[in-house]
Amino acid sequence: FGIQWTGRITYFTMGLPIVLLFVFLGRALTLPGSDLGVDEYIRDANWEVLTDRPEVWSKAVSQIFFSIGVTFGIMTAYASHCKRNEHAFTNACVVALSNSLFSFISGFA
C-alpha cells in the first residue's frame, strides 16, 4: 500500500471511533436520568479511596501503560516517519493526554 494509503486508512480507523464516541456521548446525555449518572461519575465519586488504598494508583498506572502499550508498535512505525527535528517529548505528551482524555470521556458514554 505505501505510506500514503496507510495514512488514509489511519484517518478513517482513528477518526471513526472518535466520531462514534461523541455520537454515543450525545445520545447518553440525552437519556432520562443521565444527570444522575454524571453526578455519580464526577461529583459523588469516592475520592478518599485514592489516599486510603494506595494500590489504586498502581492499578491506574497499569491501565494507562496497557492502553498505550497496545499501540506501541504503531507508535514506533509512526515515529520512523516523523521529521528528524520533531519534538519527541511533545508527541509523547500529546499521545498520553489524548489517551487519558479519551478514556475519561468514554466513562460518560
C-alpha positions in Angstrom: 0.0 0.0 0.0 2.6 2.5 1.0 2.8 5.5 3.3 0.0 7.5 1.6 -2.5 4.7 1.8 -1.6 3.8 5.4 -2.1 7.5 6.3 -5.6 7.5 4.7 -6.6 4.2 6.4 -5.3 5.7 9.7 -7.5 8.8 9.3 -10.5 6.5 9.0 -9.7 4.0 11.6 -8.8 6.7 14.2 -11.4 9.2 13.2 -14.4 6.8 13.2 -14.1 5.7 16.8 -13.7 9.4 17.9 -16.8 10.4 16.0 -18.8 7.4 17.3 -17.7 8.3 20.9 -19.2 11.7 20.6 -22.3 10.3 19.0 -22.7 7.9 21.9 -21.9 10.6 24.4 -24.6 12.9 22.9 -27.1 10.1 23.0 -26.2 9.1 26.5 -26.5 12.6 27.8 -30.0 13.0 26.3 -31.4 9.9 28.1 -33.6 10.3 31.1 -31.7 10.2 34.3 -28.4 11.0 32.7 -27.8 13.8 35.1 -27.7 11.2 37.9 -25.1 9.3 36.1 -22.9 12.4 35.6 -23.3 13.3 39.3 -22.2 9.8 40.3 -19.3 9.8 37.8 -17.8 13.1 38.9 -19.4 14.7 42.0 -20.3 11.8 44.1 -17.1 9.8 43.5 -15.3 8.4 46.5 -12.0 10.4 46.2 -10.8 9.3 49.6 -10.1 5.9 48.1 -7.0 7.4 46.5 -5.4 8.0 49.9 -6.9 5.1 51.8 -5.9 2.4 49.3 -2.6 3.3 47.6 -2.8 0.2 45.3 -5.4 2.1 43.3 -2.6 4.3 41.9 -0.7 1.2 40.8 -3.8 -0.2 39.0 -4.5 3.1 37.3 -0.9 3.4 36.1 -1.0 -0.3 34.9 -4.2 0.5 32.9 -2.6 3.5 31.2 0.5 1.6 30.3 -1.6 -1.2 29.0 -3.8 1.1 26.8 -0.8 2.9 25.4 1.3 -0.3 25.2 -1.2 -2.0 22.9 -0.3 0.5 20.2 3.5 0.6 20.9 4.4 -1.0 17.6 2.2 1.5 15.7 3.8 4.4 17.6 7.3 3.2 16.6 6.3 2.9 13.0 4.8 6.4 13.2 7.9 7.8 14.8 10.1 6.5 12.0 8.2 8.8 9.5 8.4 11.9 11.6 10.8 14.7 10.7 14.3 14.5 12.2 13.8 17.6 14.3 10.3 16.6 15.6 9.9 17.1 19.3 9.5 13.5 20.7 8.6 14.8 24.2 5.7 16.9 22.8 4.4 14.0 20.8 4.6 11.6 23.8 2.7 14.1 25.9 0.0 14.5 23.2 -0.4 10.8 22.9 -0.6 10.2 26.7 -3.0 13.1 27.3 -5.2 12.2 24.3 -5.4 8.6 25.6 -6.4 9.8 29.1 -8.9 12.3 27.8 -10.5 9.6 25.5 -10.8 7.3 28.5 -12.3 9.9 30.7 -14.9 10.9 28.0 -15.7 7.2 27.4 -16.8 7.0 31.0 -19.7 9.2 30.2 -20.8 7.3 27.1 
